[in-house]
Amino acid sequence: MRTKLILAIIATVMSVGGTGVWFLVSERQAAQVRREKFFGSTKEYPTSGGEKVKIEW
């Protein structure tokens, strides 16, 4: 009985930990994408044809 309880606790901790790690990784990737869009040096502007062109001044 005690062994089953310990195994259940370990399984619960591992599943919660795995979910937390997955959330942190996905949030870090989303933050990197937002950062690249905001600070990106090559801004792309869509045209009417759906193509993206870089405007040079």
C-alpha positions in Angstrom: 0.0 0.0 0.0 2.8 2.4 0.9 4.7 1.6 -2.3 1.7 2.3 -4.5 1.2 5.7 -2.7 4.8 6.6 -3.3 4.6 5.6 -6.9 1.4 7.6 -7.4 3.0 10.7 -5.8 6.1 10.3 -8.0 3.9 10.0 -11.2 1.9 13.1 -10.2 5.1 15.1 -9.6 6.5 14.0 -12.9 3.4 14.8 -14.9 3.0 18.3 -13.3 6.7 19.0 -13.8 6.5 17.9 -17.5 3.6 20.2 -18.0 5.5 23.1 -16.4 8.6 22.5 -18.5 6.4 22.3 -21.7 4.7 25.6 -20.8 8.0 27.4 -20.1 9.5 26.2 -23.4 6.5 27.2 -25.5 6.3 30.6 -23.7 10.0 31.2 -24.3 9.6 30.5 -28.0 6.6 32.8 -28.2 8.5 35.6 -26.5 11.4 35.1 -28.9 9.0 35.4 -31.9 7.4 38.6 -30.5 10.9 40.0 -29.8 12.0 39.3 -33.4 8.9 40.9 -34.8 9.3 44.0 -32.6 13.1 44.5 -32.9 13.6 42.9 -36.3 15.9 44.9 -38.6 14.4 43.6 -41.8 10.8 44.6 -41.7 8.6 43.0 -44.4 5.6 44.7 -45.8 2.9 42.7 -47.7 1.9 43.8 -51.2 -1.5 43.4 -52.8 -0.3 40.2 -54.5 0.5 38.5 -51.3 4.3 38.7 -51.8 6.4 40.3 -49.1 8.9 42.9 -50.2 11.5 44.8 -48.3 11.3 48.6 -48.6 14.7 50.3 -49.0 15.0 54.0 -48.6 
